[in-house]
Every structure is written in C-alpha cells, then in structure tokens.
Amino acid sequence: MELFNCQTTEWIDGNCYYLDPQGQNEGALYRNTTTPDGYAVDTEGRWVVNGAVQKQ
C-alpha cells in the first residue's frame, strides 16, 4: 500500500486523511477532491484508490 506524505496526513480510526500542511488553510481537511500530491479523497476526506477507502 502506498502512503501519503506523513507530514500532511493523519490515520484516524483506521482511515487516512489529508490535512493542509501550511498557509491560510493550515490543518483544513481535503474532501471530495485530489490532494496537491495527486491522491484522491472521498466526501468524508478519506484516502481512496479506485473508489475503495484505504485502511491502515
């Protein structure tokens, strides 16, 4: 399993979430988008690959 950059992600309850690492939105959760480093996240902010939530 490929992992996000550990400085910008948090594993919470077995799910991986991407948080904005700096700037005006520091700590903001990315949702339903692609992160700046190219990973997809769902409407809940969980890392997904081909629509499947990635678990720790």
Secondary structure, 3 states (H helix, E strand, C coil): CCCCCCCCEEEECCEEEEECCCCCCCCCECCCEECCCCCEECCCCEEEECCEECEC
